């Protein structure tokens, strides 16, 4: 699946509710998921790690959607016209 397709699926399923919640509250949900990922990374449970990575990515897509950001376009900065010495 392409990133754009996943982002569109998130929009179709959750978009209306996400926009009602707004960026600030959505960001707090995103940060909560990042915290859960941090906890999972400290452990050995691979299934939990996968679940938390998925949750973080889904909430990132939600934030992008309600802020009109196409993540696939945004990620081009890492794949196109990379200057010498770029880290």
N, C-alpha and C positions, 0 to 999 in steps of 0.2 A: 504494500500500500504506500502511496506517495504521501508526504506530509500534508500537502494541500487537501487531499481526499480525507484524511483523518480530521483535519481542522474543520472541514465542511460537515463531516458527520457529527462532530461535537456541536457545531452551530445548529444543525437541524434538530438535534435531540434536546439541547439545553439552552439555545440562544435566547429565547424570549425571557426565561427565568434569569439567565445570567445578566442580561441588560438591565432588568429590574433591580437586581442586586447592586450593580454598578462596579466600577473599577476598584474603589477602596476596599469594599467588603470582599470582593473576589480575590484581591491581593492577599488579604488576611487568610483566606482559605488556602491559597497557593502556598503561603509561608508555613501554614500548619502541615501541609503535605510534605514540604521540604524538610521540616523537622522530623516527620515520621520516616522519611527516607534516611535521614542522618542516623536515626536510631537503628533502622534496618541494616545500614551499612556496618554498624558496629557488631552485628551478629553474624551467624553462619547460615541463616535460613534463606536459601536462594529464592524460594517461592515468594517469600515476603519481600525480598529486595525487588524482584520483578514487579510485584504488585505496586510497590511504592514508586518505582520509576515510572510505571504507567500512569499512576495518579498524578504525579508531578507534571508529566508531559500533557495530560489531559487538561489540567488546570492552567498550564501555560498557554495551551491553545484557546482556552476560554478567555483568558486575559487578552490575548491577541485579537480574538474575534470582537470583543466589546470595545476594543480600541482601533478597529479597522486596520489591523496589521496582518498581512499575508506572510506567515512564517517562512514559507518556501522562498518567497522573494527576499525576505530579510536575510535568510541564510546564504544568499549568493555572495555576501561579503567574504565568506570563507571558501568559496569555490571559484570565483571569477576575479581576474585582474589582481592577483595577490602580489604586492610589491616585494622586492628583495628584502630580506631581513624581517619579514612579517612573522610574528610569533604566534 
